[in-house]
Amino acid sequence: MRVRIIIPTYNEAEHIVPLITELLRVMPQDARILVADDGSPDGTADLVREFWKRDPRVSLVTRPGKLGMGSAYQAAFRKVLDEGGDECIVTIDADFSHNPKYVPELVKACQTHDLAVGSRYVPGGGIENWELWRRALSWGGNLYVRTITGTPIRDATAGFSCMRTDFLRRVPFERVRATGYAWWFTLRMMFYRRGARITEIPITFTERRLGQSKINTHIIYEGLVEPWRIRFSKL
């Protein structure tokens, strides 16, 4: 399958070049990478441009400021779909919390599914180096989402996934208003309601190697409110 890997970034200069290098190592030669950078002041985009000069499999879309993860993915998805030629899209965090070694498994799963989620909460999945409160917040948040929305995905907030572009074209992803983790479960509800073939692949999630987590009170608030909007929405 022709694969495009999308990496949203904001101040990820410490990680981006090692991550791109590792992704290109584990993936076939025809796989490509698109970085969506939100005007990182640490020079993340400049590092990607330098890599792009050496390897045309890597490209970049930049935005004028920190507009949020959800809108970064919307811009990147639209670019990939407009360009055409890719059979599936892989989404991955820039901080190595998602191990690139799982990417081939996710892509393989999309040969028979429309959406494959790298899941912490199915047998074989797990989390490393998280405090108890983060574990409780994540596990409880996913239970909350499943209970209110009826989506059967156990790790609905995971940012690690692969989806078929032919199915993504049927999904109005540009109408999603959420910007944080709620973006993910809203998008997956759109897939689920349209009859997507969905599977979860066990992964071990590891706390970011460097820097600080980007979770904040807005993201938590959005996670509490958005499931109710989804429940009564026709999205």
C-alpha positions as a printed NumPy array, in Angstrom:
array([[  0.   ,   0.   ,   0.   ],
       [  1.166,   3.532,  -0.781],
       [  1.578,   5.197,   2.615],
       [  1.751,   8.827,   3.763],
       [  2.813,   9.39 ,   7.376],
       [  1.592,  12.63 ,   8.958],
       [  3.413,  14.168,  11.928],
       [  1.972,  17.322,  13.554],
       [  4.633,  19.385,  15.329],
       [  5.027,  22.292,  17.69 ],
       [  8.483,  22.746,  19.219],
       [  9.705,  19.243,  18.394],
       [ 13.221,  20.12 ,  17.176],
       [ 14.695,  17.599,  19.621],
       [ 12.789,  14.699,  18.098],
       [ 11.818,  15.365,  14.506],
       [ 14.96 ,  14.35 ,  12.604],
       [ 15.528,  11.103,  14.572],
       [ 11.832,  10.239,  14.166],
       [ 11.791,  10.835,  10.409],
       [ 14.983,   8.822,  10.042],
       [ 13.541,   5.876,  11.958],
       [ 10.23 ,   5.95 ,  10.092],
       [ 11.982,   5.875,   6.734],
       [ 14.09 ,   2.963,   7.975],
       [ 11.128,   0.763,   8.951],
       [  8.895,   1.628,   5.996],
       [  9.094,   0.679,   2.293],
       [ 10.928,   2.983,  -0.093],
       [  7.718,   4.418,  -1.546],
       [  6.398,   5.606,   1.854],
       [  6.346,   9.379,   2.305],
       [  6.226,  11.712,   5.304],
       [  4.352,  14.994,   5.699],
       [  5.152,  17.215,   8.685],
       [  2.528,  19.79 ,   9.67 ],
       [  4.251,  22.448,  11.762],
       [  2.447,  25.183,  13.694],
       [  5.095,  27.875,  13.422],
       [  7.416,  26.273,  15.995],
       [  9.756,  28.949,  17.421],
       [ 12.42 ,  26.293,  18.111],
       [ 13.168,  25.788,  14.397],
       [ 11.394,  22.462,  13.86 ],
       [ 10.281,  23.478,  10.355],
       [ 13.805,  24.519,   9.368],
       [ 15.13 ,  21.071,  10.295],
       [ 12.419,  19.438,   8.193],
       [ 13.241,  21.685,   5.22 ],
       [ 16.889,  20.647,   5.441],
       [ 15.881,  16.974,   5.49 ],
       [ 13.535,  17.598,   2.544],
       [ 16.48 ,  18.883,   0.462],
       [ 18.261,  15.543,   0.993],
       [ 15.235,  13.257,   0.704],
       [ 12.147,  14.139,  -1.411],
       [ 10.074,  11.558,   0.457],
       [  9.759,  14.171,   3.216],
       [  7.617,  17.291,   2.819],
       [  6.294,  20.089,   4.992],
       [  3.189,  22.191,   5.467],
       [  3.498,  25.202,   7.771],
       [  0.898,  27.289,   9.578],
       [  1.319,  30.798,  11.023],
       [  1.   ,  29.83 ,  14.686],
       [ -0.169,  27.31 ,  17.248],
       [ -3.634,  26.512,  15.871],
       [ -4.04 ,  23.076,  17.483],
       [ -3.514,  19.435,  16.659],
       [ -6.973,  18.93 ,  15.182],
       [ -6.675,  21.692,  12.611],
       [ -3.12 ,  20.567,  11.79 ],
       [ -4.455,  17.146,  10.842],
       [ -7.304,  18.705,   8.891],
       [ -4.839,  20.719,   6.804],
       [ -2.58 ,  17.707,   6.283],
       [ -5.443,  15.366,   5.382],
       [ -6.768,  17.843,   2.842],
       [ -3.321,  18.205,   1.262],
       [ -2.851,  14.429,   0.996],
       [ -6.324,  13.827,  -0.457],
       [ -5.969,  16.682,  -2.956],
       [ -2.598,  15.384,  -4.139],
       [ -3.908,  11.812,  -4.445],
       [ -1.874,   8.669,  -4.928],
       [ -1.772,   7.503,  -1.299],
       [ -3.792,   4.484,  -0.221],
       [ -3.509,   5.062,   3.501],
       [ -2.516,   7.694,   6.044],
       [ -0.606,   6.978,   9.248],
       [ -0.881,   9.467,  12.128],
       [  1.852,   9.536,  14.753],
       [  3.046,  11.856,  17.531],
       [  6.397,  13.566,  17.073],
       [  7.8  ,  12.775,  20.523],
       [  8.512,   9.012,  20.231],
       [  5.626,   8.133,  22.558],
       [  4.5  ,   6.055,  19.556],
       [  7.193,   3.598,  18.552],
       [  7.779,   3.588,  14.768],
       [  8.215,  -0.188,  14.874],
       [  4.414,  -0.552,  15.037],
       [  3.766,   1.397,  11.829],
       [  4.142,  -1.612,   9.471],
       [  1.605,  -3.539,  11.597],
       [ -0.918,  -0.706,  11.371],
       [ -0.461,  -0.451,   7.616],
       [ -0.858,  -4.214,   7.21 ],
       [ -4.104,  -4.096,   9.219],
       [ -5.489,  -1.522,   6.769],
       [ -5.277,  -4.048,   3.96 ],
       [ -8.48 ,  -5.526,   5.431],
       [ -9.792,  -2.618,   7.548],
       [-10.652,   1.028,   6.961],
       [ -9.18 ,   2.174,  10.289],
       [ -6.53 ,   0.595,  12.511],
       [ -5.866,   2.184,  15.911],
       [ -2.642,   1.683,  17.864],
       [ -4.27 ,   0.809,  21.179],
       [ -3.065,   0.879,  24.781],
       [ -6.225,  -0.758,  26.061],
       [ -6.562,  -4.063,  24.232],
       [ -4.775,  -7.277,  25.304],
       [ -1.054,  -6.864,  24.673],
       [ -1.177,  -3.056,  24.862],
       [  0.243,  -0.949,  27.663],
       [  1.763,   2.282,  28.948],
       [  5.256,   3.019,  30.239],
       [  6.471,   5.864,  32.477],
       [  3.121,   7.448,  33.251],
       [  2.09 ,   8.669,  36.683],
       [ -1.006,   7.09 ,  38.218],
       [ -3.113,  10.212,  37.632],
       [ -2.321,  10.187,  33.897],
       [ -3.272,   6.515,  33.645],
       [ -6.528,   7.125,  35.497],
       [ -7.361,  10.189,  33.38 ],
       [ -6.717,   8.352,  30.105],
       [ -8.468,   5.097,  31.026],
       [-11.419,   6.906,  32.604],
       [-11.65 ,   9.299,  29.669],
       [-11.91 ,   6.445,  27.19 ],
       [-14.564,   4.716,  29.287],
       [-16.465,   8.024,  29.444],
       [-16.316,   8.404,  25.646],
       [-17.478,   4.824,  24.988],
       [-20.342,   5.12 ,  27.466],
       [-21.716,   8.395,  26.118],
       [-21.108,   8.015,  22.383],
       [-21.509,   4.255,  21.974],
       [-18.256,   3.996,  20.022],
       [-16.8  ,   0.536,  20.735],
       [-13.147,   1.577,  20.289],
       [-11.276,   0.99 ,  23.567],
       [ -8.593,   3.597,  22.865],
       [-10.647,   6.28 ,  21.143],
       [ -8.241,   9.074,  22.158],
       [ -5.1  ,   7.446,  20.714],
       [ -3.17 ,   9.541,  18.207],
       [ -1.47 ,   6.534,  16.596],
       [ -3.472,   5.113,  13.703],
       [ -3.721,   4.167,  10.058],
       [ -6.732,   4.874,   7.853],
       [ -7.571,   4.199,   4.247],
       [ -7.795,   7.335,   2.144],
       [-10.745,   6.01 ,   0.126],
       [-12.801,   5.847,   3.328],
       [-11.466,   9.147,   4.693],
       [-12.886,  10.87 ,   1.599],
       [-16.362,   9.888,   2.857],
       [-15.793,  11.53 ,   6.257],
       [-16.443,  15.276,   6.829],
       [-13.312,  15.652,   8.967],
       [-13.071,  19.376,   8.258],
       [-16.256,  19.895,  10.274],
       [-14.671,  18.665,  13.529],
       [-14.34 ,  21.592,  15.927],
       [-12.28 ,  19.892,  18.626],
       [ -8.569,  20.657,  18.75 ],
       [ -7.157,  18.266,  21.377],
       [ -7.707,  14.568,  22.114],
       [-11.421,  15.075,  21.461],
       [-10.483,  15.463,  17.794],
       [ -9.648,  11.758,  17.726],
       [-12.814,  10.331,  19.174],
       [-14.94 ,  12.686,  17.069],
       [-13.179,  11.549,  13.898],
       [-13.541,   7.89 ,  14.9  ],
       [-17.231,   8.319,  15.596],
       [-17.529,   9.58 ,  12.01 ],
       [-15.807,   6.424,  10.777],
       [-17.931,   4.178,  13.008],
       [-21.254,   5.751,  12.005],
       [-20.397,   5.264,   8.338],
       [-19.797,   1.544,   8.772],
       [-15.997,   1.517,   8.735],
       [-14.179,  -1.744,   9.354],
       [-12.237,  -0.89 ,  12.517],
       [ -9.567,  -2.819,  14.397],
       [ -7.216,  -2.074,  17.306],
       [ -3.574,  -3.163,  17.262],
       [ -1.861,  -3.475,  20.676],
       [  1.011,  -1.055,  21.242],
       [  3.065,   0.053,  24.223],
       [  2.816,   3.806,  24.697],
       [  5.889,   5.463,  26.257],
       [  5.927,   8.9  ,  27.855],
       [  7.717,  11.447,  25.673],
       [ 11.521,  11.264,  25.824],
       [ 12.155,  14.993,  26.109],
       [ 10.138,  18.16 ,  26.658],
       [  6.779,  18.475,  28.371],
       [  3.353,  16.982,  27.754],
       [  0.99 ,  19.349,  25.94 ],
       [ -2.105,  18.334,  27.953],
       [ -3.888,  21.306,  29.546],
       [ -7.203,  22.286,  31.13 ],
       [ -8.755,  23.198,  27.764],
       [ -8.043,  19.722,  26.411],
       [ -9.588,  18.131,  29.519],
       [-12.66 ,  20.394,  29.337],
       [-13.089,  19.627,  25.654],
       [-12.873,  15.92 ,  26.435],
       [-15.728,  16.252,  28.93 ],
       [-18.051,  18.3  ,  26.702],
       [-17.423,  16.933,  23.201],
       [-18.825,  13.392,  23.777],
       [-22.24 ,  14.873,  24.566],
       [-22.18 ,  17.004,  21.435],
       [-21.227,  13.927,  19.404],
       [-24.005,  11.874,  20.94 ],
       [-26.682,  14.245,  19.671],
       [-24.916,  15.246,  16.458],
       [-25.542,  13.884,  12.964],
       [-21.825,  14.011,  12.127]])
